[in-house]
């Protein structure tokens, strides 16, 4: 497939100089046209405080200032260069510290014969951005097999990590059945660990056996790590971005870096997965935004196929417009909250998304009571009752207060 061409859904010329500079620099490796465009913008003069403010708001500060330092240092004020050097040094130190903690956990899991792979975080940054300090990482994400999830959870607690929801054995088994992750924290190490045994099943149903079989080894800081394949990363990031309403541009930057990571991705596999799940719109939305805004390479025929989806263009324009809006109005916030619903193609998938929110128990419901395995289905009405108490009773009370009853 030819890796040329982009589908223009947003005209960068409509943006201010600071936003245009941000777009040119939001990539780990700037090509010659991007460097030339950035130099042209800098020659016109920019407000540096605004460059930094917008970059931080969209969570792309690290790649932006890295590109400025690497390619455009002569055009950056000396005071800003000093700030950039300090910020990058701290980010690299934080990434290396997290990487060291990942190594400790992987050794611990290996001793207990628990297969585990790190994904996202500094391993992703090192493998796809080429630098552990170019991507913000708030927690450590580890993926284990579902049958090892409870054992892994007990192991984390044994070495000082506290679960978000303290659960007994049966409650934890229920959580593993209903959800795909559980968060742990270690106050002494100031570290959060997200233990996963699944990958966003509502948006892209995945066969975890297939994902595990396709894992690849990447080199980060002269050490090999087994992690998701580039193709599975791409599909995961499309789902992950949608799950978070594509709130920040950093989510699209991740997609763009995966697209740049290989000379040739296995597009037959990617499209087969998207078609099988009937989730092409989710894939196309991410590809169009990465290609249009960040000039990430994607096959021409795939982007042309995206033109057959008017909803893709509409959603991409809405998301990118929200990022660069001077002020975000209530209607825009409301629309972003409904983005996953609108991005799904089939009515049954929309209802499944709604049912997942209304009926499927979380750790909070599992923590509230204990049922034997044969009665785990009773957690569904517990979830509904809790939501009714939280939202329904609150609305009823407010209306009574408004009426003075």
VOSEMAR-917960 format. One record per residue: y, z, x of N, C-alpha, C in turn; residue in three letters. Coordinates in steps of 0.02 Angstrom, whole numbers, padded with zeros to 5 digits, always signed. Layout:
BEGIN
YZXYZXYZXAla/...
! end
This chain:
BEGIN
-00060+00000+00042+00000+00000+00000+00063+00000+00044Unk/+00111-00040+00025+00172-00046+00064+00216+00014+00052Unk/+00240+00044+00106+00280+00104+00100+00354+00086+00107Unk/+00378+00051+00058+00448+00029+00059+00478+00038-00010Unk/+00544+00044-00011+00578+00043-00075+00583+00111-00109Unk/+00637+00122-00144+00646+00183-00183+00672+00165-00251Unk/+00660+00208-00298+00686+00200-00366+00749+00243-00371Unk/+00807+00211-00376+00869+00248-00374+00883+00281-00441Unk/+00878+00346-00443+00892+00382-00505+00955+00424-00501Unk/+00982+00428-00440+01042+00469-00432+01084+00438-00377Unk/+01147+00424-00390+01190+00391-00342+01225+00444-00298Unk/+01204+00450-00234+01236+00501-00191+01311+00491-00184Unk/+01334+00429-00194+01405+00416-00188+01447+00453-00240Unk/+01415+00477-00293+01450+00515-00344+01462+00587-00322Unk/+01431+00607-00267+01436+00676-00245+01494+00685-00196Unk/+01511+00748-00184+01560+00763-00133+01532+00752-00063Unk/+01576+00754-00013+01554+00741+00056+01504+00793+00080Unk/+01515+00855+00060+01470+00908+00082+01399+00898+00054Unk/+01395+00879-00009+01329+00867-00040+01295+00806-00009Unk/+01334+00754+00006+01306+00695+00039+01279+00712+00108Unk/+01316+00754+00145+01292+00775+00211+01227+00814+00204Unk/+01224+00857+00155+01164+00897+00142+01103+00852+00130Unk/+01111+00800+00090+01056+00755+00075+01033+00718+00138Unk/+01080+00698+00180+01063+00661+00241+01025+00705+00290Unk/+01039+00770+00289+01011+00816+00339+00951+00856+00315Unk/+00932+00849+00252+00878+00891+00224+00809+00863+00239Unk/+00795+00851+00303+00730+00827+00322+00717+00850+00394Unk/+00654+00859+00411+00638+00885+00477+00652+00835+00532Unk/+00643+00770+00517+00654+00718+00566+00701+00665+00536Unk/+00764+00666+00556+00812+00617+00531+00802+00550+00565Unk/+00801+00496+00525+00796+00430+00555+00867+00405+00573Unk/+00870+00347+00605+00934+00321+00629+00985+00310+00573Unk/+00965+00280+00515+01014+00271+00461+01041+00338+00435Unk/+00999+00389+00431+01021+00454+00406+01070+00486+00456Unk/+01056+00478+00521+01102+00506+00571+01169+00471+00569Unk/+01167+00403+00562+01230+00365+00559+01271+00385+00497Unk/+01236+00393+00441+01270+00413+00379+01301+00482+00386Unk/+01265+00528+00417+01292+00596+00427+01353+00595+00473Unk/+01350+00555+00526+01408+00550+00572+01469+00522+00535Unk/+01457+00474+00492+01512+00444+00454+01544+00497+00408Unk/+01502+00537+00376+01528+00589+00332+01567+00642+00372Unk/+01539+00663+00429+01572+00713+00470+01639+00689+00497Unk/+01643+00624+00511+01706+00596+00536+01762+00601+00484Unk/+01743+00603+00420+01793+00609+00367+01817+00682+00358Unk/+01779+00728+00387+01796+00799+00380+01762+00830+00321Unk/+01732+00888+00332+01697+00924+00278+01719+00997+00280Unk/+01709+01031+00224+01722+01103+00220+01657+01138+00238Unk/+01654+01169+00296+01591+01195+00320+01565+01253+00277Unk/+01609+01293+00252+01587+01348+00208+01550+01321+00148Unk/+01573+01264+00121+01540+01235+00063+01472+01204+00083Unk/+01470+01172+00141+01406+01145+00164+01353+01200+00167Unk/+01373+01257+00196+01326+01312+00203+01309+01344+00135Unk/+01360+01350+00092+01349+01382+00027+01301+01341-00016Unk/+01312+01275-00019+01268+01232-00061+01199+01229-00030Unk/+01194+01224+00036+01129+01221+00069+01088+01284+00055Unk/+01122+01342+00057+01087+01404+00044+01067+01410-00029Unk/+01111+01388-00074+01095+01391-00146+01035+01349-00163Unk/+01029+01290-00131+00973+01245-00145+00913+01259-00099Unk/+00919+01313-00058+00864+01335-00016+00844+01284+00037Unk/+00892+01245+00062+00878+01196+00114+00921+01209+00176Unk/+00946+01271+00183+00990+01286+00239+00955+01274+00306Unk/+00893+01295+00313+00859+01291+00378+00850+01219+00401Unk/+00822+01173+00361+00817+01104+00385+00885+01071+00396Unk/+00935+01089+00355+01001+01059+00363+01032+01079+00430Unk/+01033+01143+00445+01065+01164+00507+01024+01144+00568Unk/+00957+01138+00560+00916+01113+00615+00935+01041+00631Unk/+00943+00999+00579+00962+00930+00590+01032+00924+00621Unk/+01078+00967+00598+01145+00966+00627+01143+00984+00701Unk/+01105+01034+00718+01100+01055+00788+01067+01002+00831Unk/+01014+00971+00805+00975+00924+00845+01009+00857+00854Unk/+01041+00832+00801+01066+00763+00803+01143+00758+00802Unk/+01178+00810+00780+01249+00803+00767+01290+00861+00795Unk/+01263+00892+00847+01294+00953+00873+01365+00940+00896Unk/+01379+00880+00922+01446+00865+00948+01498+00862+00893Unk/+01476+00853+00831+01522+00847+00774+01531+00913+00737Unk/+01495+00964+00758+01497+01028+00723+01544+01076+00761Unk/+01589+01111+00725+01633+01159+00759+01594+01211+00798Unk/+01622+01232+00856+01587+01278+00900+01567+01343+00864Unk/+01611+01369+00822+01595+01430+00786+01535+01421+00741Unk/+01529+01362+00711+01471+01348+00667+01408+01340+00708Unk/+01413+01312+00769+01355+01304+00812+01325+01372+00829Unk/+01368+01420+00844+01344+01487+00859+01308+01518+00800Unk/+01335+01509+00739+01302+01535+00679+01235+01501+00668Unk/+01234+01434+00679+01172+01396+00670+01119+01420+00718Unk/+01136+01429+00782+01087+01453+00831+01059+01521+00812Unk/+01102+01565+00789+01079+01632+00769+01032+01629+00709Unk/+01052+01589+00658+01011+01584+00597+00943+01553+00612Unk/+00941+01500+00653+00877+01468+00670+00833+01514+00711Unk/+00862+01550+00758+00823+01596+00799+00791+01650+00756Unk/+00828+01676+00708+00800+01727+00664+00744+01698+00620Unk/+00754+01636+00596+00703+01605+00554+00639+01592+00593Unk/+00645+01570+00654+00585+01559+00696+00550+01625+00709Unk/+00588+01676+00725+00558+01742+00738+00522+01768+00677Unk/+00552+01759+00618+00520+01781+00555+00457+01741+00543Unk/+00459+01674+00554+00400+01633+00544+00344+01652+00591Unk/+00360+01666+00655+00308+01686+00703+00279+01753+00685Unk/+00321+01799+00661+00296+01865+00640+00247+01858+00582Unk/+00265+01816+00533+00220+01805+00476+00156+01771+00499Unk/+00162+01725+00546+00103+01690+00572+00056+01739+00606Unk/+00084+01787+00642+00043+01838+00674+00006+01880+00622Unk/+00040+01896+00567+00008+01935+00514-00047+01894+00480Unk/-00035+01829+00473-00087+01785+00445-00149+01786+00490Unk/-00137+01782+00555-00194+01783+00602-00233+01848+00596Unk/-00198+01903+00589-00233+01968+00581-00276+01968+00517Unk/-00248+01942+00462-00286+01942+00399-00345+01894+00403Unk/-00336+01837+00435-00392+01789+00440-00448+01818+00482Unk/-00431+01854+00536-00483+01887+00576-00519+01940+00535Unk/-00481+01977+00496-00511+02029+00454-00559+01998+00403Unk/-00537+01944+00371-00580+01911+00321-00641+01881+00355Unk/-00632+01854+00414-00689+01823+00450-00743+01875+00466Unk/-00722+01934+00487-00770+01987+00503-00811+02005+00441Unk/-00779+02002+00382-00813+02019+00320-00845+01959+00286Unk/-00848+01902+00322-00879+01840+00297-00847+01816+00232Unk/-00781+01819+00229-00744+01793+00172-00706+01731+00194Unk/-00729+01671+00174-00691+01611+00192-00621+01614+00160Unk/-00570+01601+00200-00501+01603+00176-00460+01552+00213Unk/-00414+01520+00177-00369+01472+00209-00297+01489+00191Unk/-00252+01487+00240-00182+01497+00225-00151+01432+00200Unk/-00105+01437+00153-00068+01378+00133+00003+01399+00115Unk/+00047+01349+00109+00119+01361+00105+00141+01402+00165Unk/+00197+01435+00162+00220+01479+00214+00227+01447+00282Unk/+00221+01487+00336+00231+01461+00404+00179+01410+00426Unk/+00118+01414+00399+00068+01364+00417+00088+01296+00391Unk/+00112+01294+00328+00136+01231+00300+00197+01207+00339Unk/+00243+01252+00354+00304+01233+00391+00286+01204+00459Unk/+00241+01237+00495+00222+01213+00561+00186+01146+00558Unk/+00143+01137+00508+00103+01076+00503+00143+01016+00479Unk/+00189+01027+00431+00223+00970+00399+00297+00964+00419Unk/+00329+01020+00434+00399+01017+00458+00401+01015+00534Unk/+00346+01034+00566+00345+01034+00639+00376+01095+00671Unk/+00393+01146+00630+00427+01205+00656+00420+01261+00605Unk/+00394+01318+00625+00383+01373+00578+00448+01402+00552Unk/+00504+01385+00584+00569+01411+00563+00609+01365+00519Unk/+00579+01312+00493+00616+01264+00453+00604+01271+00378Unk/+00570+01322+00358+00555+01331+00287+00555+01406+00272Unk/+00592+01424+00220+00593+01494+00199+00524+01515+00173Unk/+00500+01571+00197+00435+01597+00176+00443+01671+00159Unk/+00434+01687+00096+00443+01756+00074+00377+01795+00074Unk/+00321+01759+00069+00258+01795+00067+00204+01753+00101Unk/+00146+01783+00110+00088+01750+00139+00041+01730+00082Unk/+00022+01667+00081-00024+01642+00030-00092+01627+00061Unk/-00143+01659+00034-00211+01648+00057-00254+01626-00001Unk/-00296+01576+00011-00341+01551-00040-00412+01570-00023Unk/-00446+01601-00070-00517+01619-00062-00556+01589-00119Unk/-00622+01590-00114-00665+01567-00168-00664+01619-00225Unk/-00669+01597-00288-00668+01645-00344-00718+01701-00337Unk/-00778+01685-00311-00830+01737-00305-00814+01788-00250Unk/-00765+01772-00207-00746+01819-00154-00680+01855-00170Unk/-00650+01840-00227-00583+01866-00241-00583+01943-00244Unk/-00632+01972-00278-00632+02045-00285-00646+02079-00219Unk/-00690+02051-00179-00704+02079-00113-00642+02075-00069Unk/-00607+02018-00072-00546+02009-00032-00492+02059-00054Unk/-00487+02069-00119-00439+02117-00145-00452+02187-00119Unk/-00515+02208-00120-00533+02274-00096-00519+02280-00021Unk/-00529+02227+00015-00516+02227+00087-00442+02235+00103Unk/-00399+02200+00065-00327+02207+00074-00304+02279+00061Unk/-00332+02308+00008-00312+02378-00007-00337+02425+00047Unk/-00393+02410+00077-00420+02454+00129-00377+02455+00192Unk/-00337+02403+00203-00295+02401+00263-00221+02412+00246Unk/-00209+02441+00187-00141+02464+00173-00100+02423+00126Unk/-00129+02372+00094-00092+02331+00046-00102+02358-00025Unk/-00047+02364-00061-00049+02389-00130-00045+02331-00179Unk/-00089+02329-00229-00088+02275-00278-00029+02281-00326Unk/-00005+02225-00350+00049+02226-00400+00026+02264-00462Unk/-00037+02253-00481-00066+02288-00539-00127+02327-00515Unk/-00122+02393-00509-00182+02433-00492-00234+02426-00547Unk/-00293+02401-00529-00345+02387-00579-00411+02417-00557Unk/-00451+02438-00607-00519+02457-00590-00562+02394-00585Unk/-00626+02403-00571-00669+02345-00558-00671+02296-00617Unk/-00681+02323-00677-00686+02279-00735-00619+02245-00750Unk/-00565+02282-00743-00499+02252-00755-00486+02195-00705Unk/-00506+02206-00643-00495+02154-00593-00538+02093-00606Unk/-00599+02104-00630-00642+02047-00649-00610+02007-00706Unk/-00578+02042-00751-00543+02007-00806-00485+01966-00779Unk/-00447+01995-00732-00391+01958-00703-00415+01895-00667Unk/-00469+01900-00631-00497+01843-00595-00519+01789-00644Unk/-00544+01811-00701-00566+01761-00751-00506+01726-00783Unk/-00452+01762-00796-00396+01734-00835-00342+01702-00792Unk/-00331+01727-00733-00276+01703-00691-00302+01676-00625Unk/-00257+01654-00581-00279+01624-00518-00248+01656-00456Unk/-00211+01712-00464-00182+01744-00405-00164+01817-00422Unk/-00158+01857-00369-00138+01927-00375-00097+01944-00313Unk/-00040+01977-00322+00005+01991-00267-00006+02061-00240Unk/-00001+02068-00173-00008+02132-00139+00053+02141-00094Unk/+00069+02204-00080+00126+02218-00036+00108+02273+00013Unk/+00140+02269+00071+00131+02320+00123+00200+02342+00145Unk/+00220+02402+00124+00288+02426+00138+00299+02435+00213Unk/+00250+02458+00249+00258+02470+00321+00271+02405+00358Unk/+00234+02353+00340+00243+02288+00372+00296+02245+00338Unk/+00320+02269+00281+00369+02231+00242+00343+02160+00228Unk/+00281+02159+00204+00247+02095+00193+00218+02092+00123Unk/+00222+02033+00093+00189+02019+00029+00134+01968+00040Unk/+00077+01980+00009+00021+01933+00012+00003+01911-00058Unk/+00003+01846-00070-00022+01818-00133-00094+01795-00121Unk/-00140+01829-00152-00211+01811-00146-00228+01763-00203Unk/-00247+01702-00186-00261+01650-00235-00336+01635-00236Unk/-00361+01619-00295-00428+01592-00301-00427+01529-00345Unk/-00368+01506-00361-00359+01443-00398-00290+01415-00383Unk/-00278+01353-00407-00214+01319-00392-00184+01289-00455Unk/-00138+01323-00487-00099+01300-00545-00141+01258-00593Unk/-00193+01285-00623-00238+01245-00664-00207+01215-00727Unk/-00153+01244-00752-00124+01219-00815-00097+01149-00806Unk/-00067+01135-00747-00035+01070-00737-00083+01018-00707Unk/-00119+01036-00655-00167+00991-00625-00234+01026-00620Unk/-00278+01018-00670-00344+01049-00665-00378+01026-00601Unk/-00403+01072-00561-00432+01055-00497-00504+01079-00493Unk/-00544+01040-00457-00611+01061-00441-00607+01096-00373Unk/-00610+01162-00373-00599+01198-00311-00651+01181-00257Unk/-00712+01164-00278-00762+01144-00228-00739+01081-00192Unk/-00709+01034-00229-00684+00973-00198-00626+00988-00152Unk/-00581+01032-00174-00523+01050-00132-00547+01082-00067Unk/-00595+01127-00071-00621+01159-00010-00655+01108+00036Unk/-00691+01062+00007-00727+01013+00048-00679+00965+00083Unk/-00619+00957+00057-00570+00911+00086-00521+00945+00133Unk/-00529+01010+00144-00482+01045+00188-00480+01014+00258Unk/-00422+01016+00288-00411+00988+00355-00387+01041+00403Unk/-00397+01029+00467-00372+01075+00518-00306+01049+00544Unk/-00256+01093+00547-00191+01076+00574-00176+01122+00633Unk/-00133+01100+00678-00115+01139+00736-00045+01167+00726Unk/-00039+01232+00730+00026+01266+00723+00031+01317+00780Unk/+00082+01309+00821+00093+01354+00879+00030+01358+00922Unk/+00000+01299+00935-00058+01293+00980-00120+01329+00954Unk/-00124+01337+00888-00184+01365+00859-00204+01324+00798Unk/-00269+01315+00788-00293+01276+00732-00301+01319+00670Unk/-00280+01290+00613-00287+01323+00549-00318+01274+00499Unk/-00365+01299+00462-00393+01259+00407-00349+01269+00346Unk/-00327+01214+00317-00284+01218+00258-00296+01159+00212Unk/-00258+01154+00158-00268+01100+00110-00256+01033+00144Unk/-00290+00982+00120-00276+00914+00144-00207+00893+00120Unk/-00177+00843+00153-00110+00820+00134-00109+00796+00062Unk/-00163+00764+00040-00166+00739-00028-00168+00795-00079Unk/-00209+00847-00064-00211+00904-00111-00147+00944-00109Unk/-00116+00947-00050-00050+00979-00046+00000+00942-00091Unk/-00001+00876-00089+00046+00837-00129+00037+00852-00203Unk/-00024+00851-00227-00037+00865-00297-00018+00937-00315Unk/-00034+00983-00270-00016+01053-00282+00060+01061-00286Unk/+00097+01030-00240+00170+01038-00239+00202+01007-00300Unk/+00174+00953-00326+00199+00924-00388+00194+00974-00445Unk/+00137+01008-00449+00126+01059-00501+00168+01120-00488Unk/+00171+01142-00426+00208+01202-00408+00283+01194-00423Unk/+00310+01135-00406+00380+01122-00420+00394+01124-00494Unk/+00350+01093-00534+00360+01093-00606+00353+01163-00634Unk/+00305+01201-00608+00296+01270-00631+00360+01310-00622Unk/+00398+01294-00570+00461+01329-00556+00522+01288-00579Unk/+00510+01241-00624+00565+01202-00655+00606+01163-00603Unk/+00576+01149-00546+00612+01114-00492+00681+01146-00482Unk/+00680+01212-00476+00743+01250-00473+00785+01233-00412Unk/+00753+01222-00355+00791+01209-00294+00766+01146-00261Unk/+00809+01117-00220+00791+01055-00186+00737+01065-00133Unk/+00728+01127-00110+00677+01139-00060+00607+01120-00085Unk/+00597+01126-00151+00532+01108-00179+00519+01033-00171Unk/+00571+00992-00176+00564+00920-00166+00559+00905-00091Unk/+00594+00944-00049+00589+00934+00023+00517+00942+00046Unk/+00480+00990+00017+00410+00999+00035+00370+00936+00019Unk/+00382+00907-00039+00348+00845-00058+00365+00790-00008Unk/+00429+00784+00009+00451+00732+00055+00418+00739+00123Unk/+00411+00800+00148+00380+00810+00214+00306+00793+00213Unk/+00272+00806+00158+00201+00785+00153+00197+00709+00153Unk/+00242+00676+00117+00241+00603+00116+00253+00573+00185Unk/+00292+00608+00226+00307+00583+00294+00253+00603+00345Unk/+00206+00646+00324+00161+00677+00373+00108+00629+00400Unk/+00091+00578+00362+00037+00533+00382+00061+00461+00377Unk/+00031+00419+00419+00046+00347+00412+00018+00321+00346Unk/-00037+00350+00324-00067+00326+00261-00103+00384+00226Unk/-00076+00404+00169-00111+00452+00126-00164+00415+00086Unk/-00213+00452+00062-00265+00423+00020-00239+00418-00052Unk/-00202+00364-00065-00171+00357-00130-00222+00343-00185Unk/-00280+00315-00168-00332+00305-00218-00354+00373-00246Unk/-00364+00421-00200-00384+00489-00221-00328+00521-00263Unk/-00266+00516-00239-00210+00548-00274-00203+00520-00344Unk/-00204+00454-00351-00196+00423-00417-00256+00437-00462Unk/-00315+00438-00432-00375+00452-00472-00371+00522-00502Unk/-00348+00571-00462-00340+00639-00488-00287+00642-00543Unk/-00232+00606-00532-00178+00607-00582-00199+00573-00647Unk/-00235+00518-00641-00258+00481-00700-00310+00521-00738Unk/-00356+00551-00700-00410+00590-00732-00381+00648-00773Unk/-00330+00679-00746-00298+00735-00780-00246+00712-00830Unk/-00231+00647-00830-00177+00619-00871-00111+00655-00857Unk/-00096+00661-00792-00035+00695-00770+00005+00650-00723Unk/+00004+00584-00735+00041+00540-00690+00116+00553-00692Unk/+00141+00574-00750+00213+00586-00755+00235+00642-00707Unk/+00192+00693-00700+00208+00748-00654+00211+00723-00582Unk/+00163+00682-00564+00162+00653-00496+00222+00607-00486Unk/+00235+00563-00534+00289+00515-00527+00357+00550-00521Unk/+00366+00603-00559+00430+00639-00557+00445+00664-00487Unk/+00395+00694-00455+00405+00720-00387+00417+00663-00337Unk/+00378+00609-00343+00385+00553-00296+00453+00520-00302Unk/+00477+00512-00363+00541+00479-00374+00598+00521-00345Unk/+00596+00586-00356+00649+00628-00329+00648+00629-00253Unk/+00587+00634-00223+00582+00635-00150+00604+00568-00120Unk/+00586+00513-00153+00605+00448-00127+00678+00432-00135Unk/+00706+00450-00193+00775+00433-00207+00824+00476-00168Unk/+00813+00541-00169+00861+00586-00139+00851+00594-00064Unk/+00789+00594-00041+00774+00610+00028+00743+00552+00067Unk/+00741+00494+00036+00715+00433+00069+00644+00443+00096Unk/+00604+00482+00062+00535+00491+00083+00495+00428+00067Unk/+00448+00409+00110+00410+00348+00099+00358+00357+00043Unk/+00357+00311-00003+00306+00310-00055+00291+00237-00070Unk/+00230+00220-00087+00212+00150-00099+00257+00118-00153Unk/+00280+00057-00138+00324+00022-00184+00293+00015-00253Unk/+00228-00003-00256+00198-00015-00321+00193+00048-00363Unk/+00187+00105-00330+00185+00168-00368+00253+00184-00397Unk/+00306+00175-00358+00372+00187-00383+00390+00137-00439Unk/+00367+00076-00432+00378+00028-00486+00341+00048-00548Unk/+00282+00078-00539+00245+00103-00597+00282+00159-00631Unk/+00320+00197-00593+00359+00252-00622+00413+00225-00669Unk/+00434+00163-00659+00485+00134-00702+00460+00126-00774Unk/+00394+00127-00782+00365+00121-00849+00371+00186-00888Unk/+00395+00239-00855+00400+00304-00887+00474+00322-00893Unk/+00505+00306-00950+00575+00324-00958+00587+00399-00949Unk/+00538+00439-00969+00546+00512-00963+00553+00533-00891Unk/+00522+00496-00844+00526+00513-00773+00598+00507-00749Unk/+00629+00451-00766+00698+00442-00745+00744+00494-00776Unk/+00734+00507-00840+00775+00556-00876+00769+00625-00845Unk/+00707+00646-00831+00696+00712-00802+00723+00717-00731Unk/+00713+00664-00692+00737+00664-00623+00814+00668-00620Unk/+00847+00631-00663+00920+00633-00666+00943+00703-00687Unk/+00908+00733-00734+00927+00799-00758+00919+00852-00703Unk/+00863+00850-00668+00850+00899-00616+00900+00893-00560Unk/+00909+00832-00534+00955+00823-00478+01027+00837-00499Unk/+01045+00819-00561+01112+00834-00585+01124+00909-00589Unk/+01072+00947-00609+01079+01019-00612+01090+01050-00544Unk/+01057+01023-00493+01066+01050-00425+01139+01046-00402Unk/+01171+00989-00417+01237+00976-00389+01294+00988-00439Unk/+01278+01017-00496+01330+01031-00545+01375+01087-00518Unk/+01440+01079-00530+01487+01131-00509+01474+01196-00546Unk/+01460+01189-00611+01443+01246-00652+01384+01229-00695Unk/+01337+01275-00700+01277+01264-00741+01289+01294-00810Unk/+01289+01251-00861+01301+01277-00928+01237+01302-00961Unk/+01244+01335-01017+01186+01365-01051+01136+01312-01072Unk/+01161+01253-01094+01116+01200-01116+01073+01176-01058Unk/+01103+01171-00998+01065+01149-00940+01010+01199-00922Unk/+01027+01263-00926+00977+01315-00911+00920+01313-00962Unk/+00938+01304-01025+00887+01300-01077+00841+01240-01067Unk/+00871+01183-01048+00832+01122-01036+00784+01131-00977Unk/+00808+01166-00925+00765+01176-00866+00706+01220-00885Unk/+00716+01267-00930+00662+01310-00951+00608+01273-00989Unk/+00627+01218-01021+00578+01177-01059+00552+01118-01019Unk/+00570+01115-00955+00551+01057-00914+00476+01046-00911Unk/+00434+01097-00899+00362+01084-00896+00335+01055-00961Unk/+00359+01081-01018+00337+01055-01083+00354+00981-01089Unk/+00414+00961-01069+00436+00892-01076+00403+00846-01025Unk/+00380+00873-00969+00349+00831-00918+00276+00815-00934Unk/+00245+00855-00976+00176+00842-00995+00172+00784-01043Unk/+00121+00742-01036+00116+00680-01075+00081+00689-01142Unk/+00027+00729-01141-00014+00734-01201+00006+00796-01241Unk/+00002+00789-01307+00019+00845-01351-00028+00903-01339Unk/-00092+00889-01326-00140+00944-01316-00124+00982-01252Unk/-00097+00947-01201-00077+00983-01140-00016+01026-01152Unk/+00029+01002-01195+00088+01043-01213+00065+01107-01248Unk/+00018+01099-01295-00006+01158-01331-00045+01204-01285Unk/-00080+01174-01237-00116+01216-01189-00068+01257-01147Unk/-00012+01227-01128+00039+01263-01091+00067+01321-01132Unk/+00081+01306-01196+00107+01359-01240+00055+01413-01250Unk/-00008+01393-01260-00062+01442-01269-00071+01485-01207Unk/-00062+01455-01148-00069+01492-01086-00017+01548-01083Unk/+00043+01534-01106+00095+01585-01105+00084+01638-01159Unk/+00063+01616-01218+00058+01662-01275-00006+01704-01273Unk/-00062+01672-01255-00126+01705-01265-00160+01730-01201Unk/-00152+01693-01145-00192+01710-01086-00166+01773-01053Unk/-00208+01823-01045-00185+01888-01018-00162+01882-00945Unk/-00116+01925-00927-00093+01932-00858-00119+01999-00831Unk/-00101+02015-00770-00122+02078-00742-00097+02138-00781Unk/-00039+02129-00814-00011+02184-00853-00057+02201-00912Unk/-00082+02151-00947-00127+02164-01003-00194+02192-00979Unk/-00218+02165-00922-00281+02189-00895-00275+02263-00875Unk/-00216+02282-00853-00204+02351-00832-00201+02399-00891Unk/-00183+02374-00950-00171+02417-01008-00234+02449-01035Unk/-00290+02414-01030-00351+02441-01059-00411+02411-01023Unk/-00470+02438-01034-00531+02414-01002-00582+02394-01055Unk/-00606+02332-01049-00659+02308-01093-00720+02289-01051Unk/-00780+02296-01077-00839+02271-01041-00836+02195-01038Unk/-00873+02167-00991-00870+02094-00981-00883+02056-01045Unk/-00930+02079-01085-00947+02043-01147-00889+02042-01196Unk/-00840+02086-01187-00784+02090-01234-00717+02071-01201Unk/-00720+02033-01146-00658+02013-01113-00612+01973-01160Unk/-00643+01941-01210-00603+01902-01258-00552+01945-01296Unk/-00563+02010-01297-00515+02054-01332-00449+02060-01295Unk/-00447+02038-01233-00383+02039-01197-00333+01990-01228Unk/-00358+01938-01261-00312+01889-01292-00268+01922-01346Unk/-00297+01959-01394-00253+01992-01443-00209+02046-01411Unk/-00233+02077-01356-00190+02127-01322-00128+02092-01296Unk/-00137+02033-01267-00079+01994-01243-00031+01978-01300Unk/-00058+01954-01355-00015+01936-01412+00023+01997-01438Unk/-00011+02053-01443+00022+02113-01470+00077+02137-01423Unk/+00065+02132-01357+00117+02154-01310+00178+02108-01314Unk/+00166+02043-01320+00223+01996-01325+00261+02009-01390Unk/+00224+02022-01444+00258+02035-01507+00300+02098-01502Unk/+00272+02150-01470+00309+02212-01462+00371+02202-01419Unk/+00364+02162-01366+00419+02151-01319+00474+02108-01349Unk/+00455+02052-01383+00504+02004-01407+00517+02010-01482Unk/+00464+02014-01521+00472+02016-01593+00507+02078-01617Unk/+00485+02137-01594+00517+02199-01615+00589+02202-01591Unk/+00601+02176-01531+00669+02176-01505+00717+02135-01547Unk/+00694+02075-01568+00735+02032-01611+00748+02066-01679Unk/+00694+02095-01707+00701+02129-01771+00750+02187-01767Unk/+00747+02225-01713+00792+02283-01704+00864+02260-01698Unk/+00875+02207-01659+00943+02182-01650+00973+02158-01716Unk/+00933+02125-01756+00958+02100-01820+00974+02158-01867Unk/+00933+02211-01865+00948+02270-01906+01014+02302-01884Unk/+01024+02304-01818+01085+02333-01792+01146+02291-01811Unk/+01138+02224-01809+01194+02180-01827+01213+02189-01900Unk/+01163+02202-01943+01176+02210-02014+01196+02282-02032Unk/+01192+02326-01981+01211+02396-01993+01161+02434-02032Unk/+01098+02413-02029+01045+02448-02066+01021+02508-02026Unk/
! end
